[in-house]
Amino acid sequence: MSEIPSSPNPPGNQWRIKEWFPELELPAQEKLRLYNEELQKFNRTLNLVSVKTLAFADVIHFADSIIACKAIHEDNTKIDRIFDLGSGNGFPGIVFALLYPKVQVVLVDGDQKKCEFMKHCVDALEMTNVQIMNTTIEGLEPGSVKYCMARGLGSISKSILMTRKTVPVGGVFYHLKGESWSAEVGEIPTQLCSVWAPALVIDYKLPIGPVRFAVVKTDKIA
């Protein structure tokens, strides 16, 4: 998810979320801005996102997560708890939690320092609906993850293989993908398709740039 959108005037750490998403309430706007400030500061030592994307963070990380999270919530408004697997930098989990404070969001990552960063952000943003788990995906309790999402974790095939024991039948995995999403779906082995049913949730463009992104879900059917 590191494609940088082309723009005649590079933004240089501008913040245009209010312009692009005027429907967001002021408290959420302010917390998203604070999250960006912490990302910019901590990325110097933790390598949370590619350095070349920092100037475009408002579009490539925040706008992308906002659009994807809205699509996930609209796809299933009954979600009351969702895991962000391999979260690392908090995208999209922290954004989801800010947009939907009634949903419990669990951020999962095996890197202790990145978990400390996410905890720092959660504390700074005064969020009460976020839990952070410093563990591997395989270390999660079998059958404990009914709903999950991931951004930049790996291919769809690799991701569902990693969660084969963690997600129960009836569970749903939401994958935030780039333009190659259809190729990834086509590469899912036949035997996995008998267990997971893939479907496109949304295909979209960011507020600037020609690159298309997508949210693909895989329902565990067997």
Summary of the structure (lengths in Angstrom):
residues: 222
radius of gyration: 16.6
end to end distance: 29.8
largest distance: 49.6
contacts: 725
relative contact order: 0.15
helix: 39%
strand: 21%
